[in-house]
């Protein structure tokens, strides 16, 4: 066989692993963002105007969805 081997074939892959785990910082950031999102949702729900707008918006979305489902079954 006439194989060409480079220097990377002779070196051990990562002889000493880094003690710093980079994946955990991403998980920590995701947890932090989730807590901030939850805090923002709770804060906006405490505001009476934001609560009313949220309820009205959800009712509009539900009404449109219901209309489309009813139209697909030929109810109107």
C-alpha positions as CSV (number, residue, x, y, z in Angstrom):
1,X,0.0,0.0,0.0
2,X,1.1,3.5,-0.7
3,X,-0.6,5.5,2.0
4,X,0.3,9.1,2.8
5,X,0.2,9.9,6.5
6,X,0.4,13.4,7.7
7,X,1.7,14.6,11.1
8,X,-1.9,14.7,12.5
9,X,-2.0,10.9,12.2
10,X,0.9,10.6,14.6
11,X,-0.3,13.0,17.2
12,X,-2.7,12.0,19.9
13,X,-6.1,13.8,19.6
14,X,-6.3,16.2,22.5
15,X,-3.8,14.7,25.0
16,X,-5.1,16.8,27.9
17,X,-8.7,17.8,28.0
18,X,-9.6,21.3,29.1
19,X,-11.0,21.6,32.6
20,X,-13.3,24.4,31.5
21,X,-16.6,23.0,30.2
22,X,-17.8,25.4,27.5
23,X,-21.2,23.6,27.1
24,X,-22.2,24.5,30.6
25,X,-21.9,28.2,30.0
26,X,-24.5,27.8,27.1
27,X,-26.8,25.9,29.4
28,X,-26.4,28.6,32.1
29,X,-27.2,31.3,29.6
30,X,-30.3,29.4,28.4
31,X,-31.5,29.0,32.0
32,X,-30.9,32.7,32.6
33,X,-32.8,33.8,29.5
34,X,-35.7,31.5,30.5
35,X,-36.0,33.1,33.9
36,X,-35.9,36.5,32.3
37,X,-38.7,35.5,29.9
38,X,-40.8,34.2,32.8
39,X,-40.2,37.4,34.7
40,X,-41.2,39.5,31.8
41,X,-44.4,37.5,31.2
42,X,-45.4,37.7,34.9
43,X,-44.6,41.5,34.9
44,X,-46.7,42.1,31.8
45,X,-49.5,40.0,33.1
46,X,-49.6,42.1,36.3
47,X,-50.3,45.2,34.2
48,X,-54.1,45.5,33.6
49,X,-53.8,47.1,30.1
50,X,-51.3,44.5,28.9
51,X,-53.5,41.7,30.4
52,X,-56.5,43.0,28.5
53,X,-54.6,43.3,25.2
54,X,-53.3,39.8,25.6
55,X,-56.7,38.4,26.3
56,X,-58.2,40.3,23.3
57,X,-55.4,39.2,21.0
58,X,-55.8,35.5,22.0
59,X,-59.6,35.8,21.5
60,X,-59.0,37.2,18.0
61,X,-56.6,34.4,17.1
62,X,-59.0,31.8,18.5
63,X,-61.9,33.4,16.5
64,X,-60.0,33.3,13.3
65,X,-58.9,29.8,13.8
66,X,-62.4,28.7,14.7
67,X,-63.7,30.4,11.6
68,X,-61.2,28.6,9.4
69,X,-62.0,25.2,10.9
70,X,-65.7,25.9,10.5
71,X,-65.3,26.9,6.9
72,X,-63.2,23.8,6.1
73,X,-66.1,21.6,7.4
74,X,-68.6,23.6,5.4
75,X,-70.5,25.1,8.4
76,X,-70.7,28.5,6.7
